[in-house]
Amino acid sequence: MQKIKITSGGGMFVGDLPDGCKLCLEGAKLVLFLTGLCGRRCFYCPISRKRRGKDVIYANERPIRGWREIVREAEEMDALGSGITGGDPILRFRRMLRYVRLLKGRFGREHHIHVYLCTPVSVERLRRMREAGVDEVRFHLFDPDQIARAREVGLNAGVEIPAIPGWEERIIWLLGRLDGLEGAFVNLNELEFSETNAAALRRRGMRLRDDSDVAVEGSMECAVRALEWAAANTSLRVHYCPSYVKDSVQLRNRLIRKALNIAKPHEEVNEDGLLFKGVVVGLRKEELQRVRRYLLRKYGLRPWEIHIDRRKRRLELRWDLAERLAKAEKNLSFALVEEYPTYDRLETSVIPL
């Protein structure tokens, strides 16, 4: 009987966690979305309309046009590894190998790389992936033979699938087949609603769990029963990852890592990894420099205390400085802003002063 353990984020597992999962929980993995192309049509696929079926590349939230942008994103978050996903990365095999070599060459052999695969892969291709520097593969398939092939060429290998209510027997069958295969693992993710799969899930009678905005009712119970069966009947490594871990743990930790690396002197990093600052809004592009010079001179400020954000057409400054100036400069519009430290700088709150 294996002991069921709890991860730092509240997930459950037996055996040892896969190396890729450990780094994900730390928020230390770059998410490299290699392509939105995929030959499968899984009814539960959560990929957004912006990416699904399109041959696009993203590093975390950053759209990628060249390899330097991948390196920049990895450096900004101080990545210790990368997870290559899609779509189906195998459909852009040469691109995958090129970026794996790039990441290993830039960040060293210890930069851990795992790849998600949606379709069967030949031994030859698995060998080439290993030679390029891939450390771990995760198959989105009920196919134990694929895991055996990957293990043959020296890859850490496992299955990663959603815990779909009603699929418990299929999952337990898979666990039984993989038991005894050295190094194999299974990751069970809590099934989630998204804008693209919601209709398909509802047609199958699925609904939201009462205490969640995204988790499917019954998915957690399915995963826990499978995990308990594995603990009692196998020596296999099995990990259940709840939906809240992705936002409350993985994403939060990644945001904190990046925010601490990129925050400018006027930006304060809060406990969730968001950037908090003051802004001057409502300016035309040609007014930005003039108003900045005016404020610097009038209040004896140093140049780094007021930053120009040309993309959002605003001035940025410390939140406490914004509060002070807002009382004196009635002709300017000040606000306090909280935003993600991501490429798109998504704003979560704007408070006019």
Secondary structure as UniProt FT lines:
FT   STRAND          5..6
FT   TURN            8..9
FT   STRAND          12..14
FT   HELIX           19..25
FT   TURN            26..27
FT   STRAND          29..35
FT   TURN            43..44
FT   TURN            49..53
FT   STRAND          58..59
FT   TURN            60..61
FT   STRAND          62..63
FT   HELIX           67..76
FT   TURN            77..78
FT   STRAND          81..86
FT   HELIX           89..92
FT   HELIX           93..107
FT   TURN            109..110
FT   STRAND          112..117
FT   HELIX           123..132
FT   STRAND          136..139
FT   HELIX           144..152
FT   TURN            153..154
FT   STRAND          156..163
FT   TURN            165..166
FT   HELIX           168..178
FT   TURN            179..180
FT   TURN            182..183
FT   STRAND          185..190
FT   TURN            195..197
FT   HELIX           198..203
FT   TURN            204..205
FT   TURN            210..211
FT   STRAND          215..216
FT   TURN            217..218
FT   HELIX           219..233
FT   STRAND          237..241
FT   HELIX           243..245
FT   HELIX           246..251
FT   HELIX           252..262
FT   TURN            265..266
FT   STRAND          268..269
FT   TURN            271..272
FT   STRAND          275..281
FT   HELIX           285..287
FT   HELIX           288..299
FT   HELIX           303..305
FT   STRAND          306..309
FT   TURN            310..313
FT   STRAND          314..317
FT   HELIX           319..328
FT   TURN            330..331
FT   STRAND          333..339
FT   TURN            343..344
FT   STRAND          347..352
//
